[in-house]
Amino acid sequence: MSISTNLNNIKSQLPEHVTLVAVSKTKPVSDLMEAYTAGQRIFGENKIQEMVEKYELMPKDIEWHMIGHVQRNKVKYMASFVALIHGVDNFKLLKEINKQALKHNRVINCLLQIKIASEDSKFGMTAQNAKEIFNSEEFTELKNIKVIGLMGMATFTDNENQLKKEFNLLTQIFNSLKGISTKNCELETISMGMSGDYKLAVDCGSTMVRVGSSIFGMRNYSN
Ligand SMILES: *Cc1c(COP(=O)(O)O)cnc(C)c1O
């Protein structure tokens, strides 16, 4: 099936309030352009260098989302153009994003990554960590970032009950934090769900799904 057919199939299944991030990591620009021509304008990458290269080659009305783990010393390479950083999992990173955004005189939207998976390998903070950040004075002074929601990665499993539990947990945490409103924090986005589980994630409250292989096909990491 073609990329545009896959894309249209998925879009037709998503409720209107759910944003589709087309996860294009490892895929060539020609594949991304096929999605672009079919109308897709939001792309997700997990490596900063790769995202920068694609940004430079592609039309400028694309929203680039950084969905991977972010090293602080690399924020500067994407600060001029990144639209949303999904994986913010510590306060030092938030401060660095603020600093780099200031240099470009812009505000960078961020999601705090919450650990919902049972695996040790997944990054993320606890609900309590997030609450402490929101309540700290240092946070309210960050004028060049805006936290617009939360992101979570479920355990790599086929067990629907476990996935449901983890997705519901993120929605519950979101609801418990939603009331917090400062100039640089207004929670409206829940980023969860990938190719295998986005429908379940939407049923559990996701407002932003990150779908890669169901659009672009399997990834080949050997080249
Ligand atoms: C790769 C990736 C996805 C997309 O995975 P698919 O299973 O190909 O849809 C979503 N989120 C993150 C953080 C990823 O790294």
The ligand as an ORCA input file, in Angstrom:
! r2SCAN-3c Opt
* xyz 0 1
  C       9.344      5.312     16.585
  C       8.439      5.983     17.538
  C       7.046      6.008     17.327
  C       6.361      5.348     16.144
  O       6.437      3.946     16.199
  P       5.602      3.048     15.180
  O       5.405      1.777     15.927
  O       6.446      2.879     13.972
  O       4.327      3.728     14.881
  C       6.275      6.696     18.241
  N       6.820      7.318     19.315
  C       8.135      7.306     19.547
  C       8.670      8.021     20.735
  C       8.991      6.635     18.678
  O      10.305      6.635     18.934
*
